[in-house]
Amino acid sequence: MFNESDEFQEIRDAIRQLCRQFPDEYFRQVDAQDAYPEAFVDALMQAGWLAAMIPEEYGGTGLGLTAATVIMEEINRCGGNAGAVHGQMYNMGTLLRNGSKAQKEKYLPHIAAGKLRIQSMAVTEPTTGTDTTKIKTTAVRKDGRWLVDGQKVWISRVQHSDLMILLARTTPLAEVKKKSEGMSVFIVDLRQAIGKGLEVRPIPNLVNHETNELFFDKLEIPEENLIGEEGRGFRYILDGLNAERTLIAAECIGDGYWFIERARKYASERIVFDRPIGQNQGVQFPIADAFIEIEAANLMRFEAARRFDARQDCGAQANMAKYLAAKASWEAANVCLQTHGGFGFAKEYDIERKFRETRLYQVAPISTNLIYAYVAEHILGLPRSF
């Protein structure tokens, strides 16, 4: 809720306290320089917040996805951009739920201690987009290792991560019974891969968000870096994608509350024609409407996270939470900008920065139209449209 305590209040208070060390000016400068918020990310890691989903036996706090969404929400609500760190959370789901005991023992303690980052997941390709089953990147087993060839695009945080989750086809599409079969998931050690079979090309973009094209040319991956069973990678990736969509829903909700609070405060203080502009229904009603939408999206976010933590099917809830929250945050962004008028375009108010950041989630990590298609087919039972 906007101004009420909940069962996560201790987490909220702690994140807010940490974020006070990184005020608006910090993120404004990072954005102006197209830089990565290294100091902020390091502070989160050293405080253990990015190890929230790692079980205590591996050095984490074992809090689960619900608590992780609260952390992401509060970062954005405080004016930051959790897009710099959210990969650490959802990539963890793939490793935690499907990795071997040896893999968990090798990586999780170092991730929990802040010595390793697992910020990146490589799925999307230039010619397939969200038609994931038609990916062309291949991994072929040879002499106790895997050789990877292909290309990925819009792969984020590669330059600020140590490990990456990779989805590649290990059985040709023509040789599988179901098109979702024959893909496998691997852990890639980026410290060893970049420049040795993996080329990274940055993509300049609208938002200060480090994202890249990847080119694989006979990249060697140790055989033991295969996660789970060969050919079942698509199923494993879905766990990570459901977590990703729920976390991003929480970030959008944090953005939404940030926009609402900025609009509310400005509308209460800005005097025109001898009265606060917020006294006018034409100003206050859109703010109230945006707030209602954020509150409704928040309920679906918590339902998706609850089901994920309970290991229940949460695909529908994760998709709907992401849709509702992204839509609500974008509406709140427009209301906030409109309330501020010309000042909303001034960088010193930070609205234009947050405006750009929250707009991304109407498009990624899954577009609004694909969520419509998912709901139509898998929930409403309508014929598949593609």
C-alpha positions in Angstrom: 0.0 0.0 0.0 1.0 3.6 -0.5 1.5 4.6 3.1 0.7 1.6 5.2 3.1 -0.9 6.9 3.1 -4.6 5.9 4.9 -7.8 6.8 8.0 -6.6 4.8 8.4 -3.3 6.6 11.8 -4.2 8.0 13.1 -4.9 4.4 11.5 -1.7 3.2 13.1 0.4 5.9 16.5 -1.2 5.3 16.4 -0.7 1.5 15.2 2.9 2.0 18.1 3.5 4.4 20.6 2.2 1.9 19.1 4.2 -0.9 19.5 7.4 1.0 23.2 7.0 0.3 22.4 7.2 -3.4 20.0 10.2 -3.9 18.5 11.5 -7.1 21.7 13.3 -8.0 23.6 10.0 -8.1 21.3 8.3 -10.6 21.0 11.5 -12.6 24.8 11.6 -13.0 25.0 7.9 -13.8 22.3 8.4 -16.5 24.1 11.5 -17.9 27.3 9.5 -18.3 25.6 6.4 -19.7 27.4 4.6 -16.8 26.6 1.6 -14.7 25.7 2.3 -11.0 28.7 0.3 -9.7 28.8 1.8 -6.2 25.0 1.2 -5.8 25.2 -2.4 -7.0 28.2 -3.1 -4.8 26.4 -1.7 -1.7 23.4 -3.9 -2.4 25.6 -7.0 -2.8 27.7 -6.3 0.3 24.5 -5.8 2.3 23.3 -9.2 1.1 20.1 -8.0 -0.6 20.9 -9.6 -4.0 21.3 -13.0 -2.2 17.7 -12.9 -1.0 16.7 -16.0 -3.0 19.8 -18.1 -2.1 19.1 -20.6 0.6 20.8 -20.1 4.0 22.8 -23.3 3.5 24.7 -21.5 0.7 25.2 -18.3 2.5 22.0 -16.5 1.4 19.0 -15.4 3.3 16.4 -17.7 1.7 13.7 -15.1 1.6 12.1 -16.2 -1.6 10.7 -14.3 -4.6 8.1 -12.3 -2.7 10.7 -10.6 -0.5 12.9 -10.2 -3.6 10.1 -8.3 -5.3 9.8 -5.9 -2.3 13.5 -5.2 -2.6 13.1 -4.3 -6.3 10.0 -2.2 -5.7 11.7 -0.2 -3.0 14.8 0.5 -5.2 12.5 2.1 -7.8 10.3 3.7 -5.3 13.3 5.5 -3.9 14.2 6.9 -7.3 16.7 4.3 -8.5 16.6 1.8 -11.3 16.5 -1.9 -10.3 17.1 -2.9 -13.9 20.8 -2.7 -13.1 20.4 -5.6 -10.7 17.2 -7.6 -11.2 19.0 -10.2 -13.3 20.7 -11.4 -10.2 17.3 -12.4 -8.8 15.6 -14.1 -11.6 18.6 -15.9 -13.0 19.0 -17.4 -9.6 15.7 -19.2 -10.1 17.0 -21.2 -13.0 20.1 -22.3 -11.1 18.3 -22.9 -7.8 15.5 -25.0 -9.1 17.3 -27.0 -11.9 21.0 -26.9 -11.1 23.0 -29.8 -9.7 24.2 -30.0 -6.2 27.8 -29.5 -7.4 26.8 -26.4 -9.4 25.0 -24.9 -6.5 28.0 -25.6 -4.2 30.4 -24.1 -6.7 28.6 -20.9 -7.5 26.0 -20.0 -4.9 28.3 -19.3 -1.9 30.4 -16.9 -4.0 27.3 -15.2 -5.4 25.9 -14.8 -1.8 29.2 -13.4 -0.6 29.1 -10.7 -3.4 32.1 -12.2 -5.1 30.3 -13.3 -8.3 27.5 -11.7 -10.3 25.0 -13.7 -12.3 23.3 -10.8 -13.9 22.8 -12.0 -17.5 20.5 -14.4 -19.4 21.0 -15.0 -23.2 17.7 -16.2 -24.9 16.6 -13.6 -27.5 17.9 -13.8 -31.0 17.7 -11.3 -33.9 15.7 -13.5 -36.3 13.4 -15.1 -33.8 12.5 -12.5 -31.1 10.0 -14.1 -28.7 9.5 -17.2 -30.9 12.0 -18.9 -28.7 11.5 -22.4 -30.0 13.1 -21.4 -33.3 16.4 -20.1 -31.9 19.3 -20.9 -34.1 22.2 -20.7 -31.6 23.5 -24.3 -31.2 25.5 -26.2 -28.7 27.3 -29.4 -29.9 28.9 -31.8 -27.6 32.5 -32.7 -28.5 35.4 -34.2 -26.5 33.9 -33.5 -23.1 32.8 -30.0 -23.8 30.2 -28.0 -25.6 30.9 -25.9 -28.7 28.5 -22.9 -29.1 27.8 -21.1 -32.3 25.2 -18.4 -33.0 24.0 -14.9 -32.1 21.9 -13.3 -29.4 20.5 -9.8 -29.1 19.2 -7.5 -26.3 21.3 -9.3 -23.7 21.6 -7.1 -20.7 24.4 -6.6 -18.1 26.9 -8.9 -19.9 29.7 -6.3 -19.3 28.9 -6.2 -15.5 28.4 -9.9 -14.9 30.7 -12.8 -14.2 28.2 -15.6 -15.2 25.5 -15.9 -17.8 22.6 -18.3 -18.3 22.5 -19.4 -22.0 19.8 -21.1 -23.9 20.9 -23.0 -27.0 19.5 -25.7 -29.2 21.2 -29.1 -28.7 18.9 -31.1 -30.9 17.8 -29.7 -34.3 14.2 -28.5 -34.5 13.4 -31.0 -37.3 14.4 -33.9 -35.0 12.2 -33.3 -32.0 8.6 -34.3 -31.5 7.6 -31.0 -29.8 9.2 -27.7 -30.8 9.8 -26.8 -27.1 12.1 -29.9 -26.8 15.8 -30.1 -27.8 17.0 -26.9 -26.1 19.4 -26.8 -23.2 20.5 -24.3 -20.6 24.2 -23.7 -19.7 26.2 -21.6 -17.3 28.7 -19.5 -19.2 31.7 -18.0 -17.3 32.0 -14.7 -19.0 35.4 -14.0 -17.6 36.7 -16.9 -19.6 34.4 -16.6 -22.6 34.7 -13.0 -23.8 37.3 -12.7 -26.4 37.7 -16.5 -26.6 34.7 -17.4 -28.8 32.3 -14.8 -27.5 32.2 -11.2 -28.9 30.1 -8.6 -27.2 28.8 -5.5 -29.0 27.0 -2.8 -27.0 23.7 -1.4 -28.3 23.2 2.3 -27.5 19.6 2.9 -26.6 16.9 5.2 -25.2 17.5 4.2 -21.6 20.7 4.0 -19.6 20.5 0.2 -19.8 23.6 -1.8 -20.7 22.4 -4.3 -23.4 24.3 -6.0 -26.1 24.5 -8.2 -29.2 26.5 -11.5 -28.6 28.3 -13.5 -31.3 29.4 -17.1 -30.5 32.1 -18.7 -32.6 33.0 -22.2 -31.4 32.8 -21.0 -27.8 33.9 -23.8 -25.5 31.8 -24.6 -22.4 32.7 -27.3 -20.0 30.4 -30.3 -20.1 29.5 -29.9 -16.5 28.1 -26.5 -17.1 24.9 -28.0 -18.5 22.0 -27.2 -16.2 19.6 -30.1 -15.6 18.9 -32.5 -18.4 19.9 -32.0 -22.0 16.9 -31.0 -24.1 14.7 -29.7 -21.2 16.1 -26.1 -21.2 12.9 -24.4 -22.4 11.0 -25.7 -19.3 13.9 -24.6 -17.0 13.9 -21.1 -18.6 10.2 -20.6 -17.9 11.0 -20.7 -14.2 13.3 -17.8 -14.7 11.0 -15.9 -17.0 8.1 -16.1 -14.5 10.3 -14.8 -11.8 11.6 -12.0 -14.1 8.1 -10.8 -15.0 7.0 -10.8 -11.4 10.1 -8.9 -10.3 9.6 -6.3 -13.1 6.0 -5.9 -12.1 7.3 -4.9 -8.7 9.7 -2.5 -10.2 6.9 -0.9 -12.2 4.9 -0.6 -9.0 7.8 1.1 -7.3 8.0 3.5 -10.2 4.3 4.1 -10.0 4.4 5.0 -6.4 7.4 7.3 -7.1 5.4 9.1 -9.9 2.3 9.4 -7.7 4.2 10.9 -4.8 6.0 13.4 -7.0 2.8 14.4 -8.6 0.9 14.6 -5.3 3.6 16.7 -3.7 3.9 19.1 -6.7 0.1 19.5 -7.1 -0.2 20.3 -3.4 2.6 23.0 -3.4 2.3 24.6 -6.9 0.2 27.7 -6.7 -1.5 29.1 -9.8 -4.4 31.5 -9.7 -4.0 31.8 -5.9 -4.7 28.1 -5.2 -2.8 24.8 -5.3 -3.3 23.2 -8.7 -4.1 20.0 -6.9 -7.3 21.6 -5.8 -8.6 21.3 -9.3 -10.4 18.1 -10.2 -8.8 18.2 -13.6 -5.4 17.7 -11.9 -6.3 15.5 -8.9 -8.6 13.0 -10.7 -5.9 11.7 -13.1 -3.5 11.3 -10.1 -6.2 9.4 -8.1 -6.9 7.2 -11.2 -3.2 6.3 -11.6 -3.0 5.5 -7.9 -6.0 3.1 -8.1 -4.4 1.3 -11.1 -1.1 0.9 -9.2 -2.8 -0.5 -6.1 -4.7 -3.1 -8.2 -1.5 -4.2 -10.0 0.2 -4.6 -6.7 -2.3 -7.3 -5.6 -1.6 -9.3 -8.7 2.1 -8.9 -8.1 1.9 -10.5 -4.7 -0.4 -13.3 -6.0 2.2 -14.2 -8.7 5.0 -14.1 -6.2 3.1 -16.2 -3.6 2.4 -18.9 -6.2 6.0 -18.9 -7.4 7.3 -19.4 -3.8 4.7 -22.1 -3.2 5.9 -23.9 -6.4 2.5 -23.5 -7.9 1.8 -22.7 -11.6 2.2 -19.0 -11.8 2.5 -18.3 -15.6 -0.8 -16.6 -15.9 -0.4 -14.5 -12.7 3.2 -13.5 -13.6 2.1 -12.4 -17.1 -0.9 -10.5 -15.8 1.1 -8.8 -13.0 3.7 -7.6 -15.5 1.0 -6.3 -17.9 -1.0 -4.5 -15.2 2.0 -3.0 -13.4 3.7 -1.8 -16.6 0.5 -0.2 -17.8 -0.1 1.4 -14.5 3.4 2.8 -14.1 3.3 4.2 -17.6 0.0 5.9 -16.9 1.4 7.3 -13.6 4.5 8.5 -15.5 2.3 10.5 -18.0 0.2 11.9 -15.2 3.3 13.0 -13.3 4.8 14.7 -16.3 1.6 16.4 -17.2 1.1 17.6 -13.6 4.6 19.2 -13.6 4.1 20.8 -17.0 7.3 22.2 -18.4 9.2 21.4 -15.3 8.6 17.7 -15.9 11.0 17.9 -18.9 13.8 19.4 -16.8 16.5 16.8 -15.9 16.8 18.2 -12.3 13.3 16.9 -11.5 14.3 13.3 -12.5 10.8 12.8 -14.1 12.1 12.5 -17.6 14.7 9.9 -16.6 12.1 7.8 -14.7 9.7 8.4 -17.6 12.1 6.8 -20.1 13.0 3.9 -17.7 9.4 2.8 -17.0 8.5 3.0 -20.7 10.8 0.1 -21.4 8.4 -2.4 -19.7 5.6 -1.9 -22.2 7.9 -3.7 -24.6 10.3 -5.9 -22.6 10.8 -8.5 -21.3 7.6 -9.5 -23.0 5.4 -7.3 -25.1 1.8 -6.4 -24.2 0.4 -8.2 -27.3 2.1 -11.5 -26.3 0.5 -11.3 -22.9 -2.8 -10.8 -24.5 -2.2 -13.8 -26.7 -1.1 -15.9 -23.6 -4.3 -15.0 -21.7 -6.5 -15.6 -24.7 -5.1 -19.1 -25.4 -4.0 -20.5 -22.1 -6.7 -19.0 -19.8 -9.7 -18.3 -22.0 -9.2 -21.3 -24.3 -9.4 -19.3 -27.5 -7.7 -20.7 -30.7 -4.0 -20.1 -30.9 -3.4 -16.9 -32.9 0.2 -17.6 -34.1 
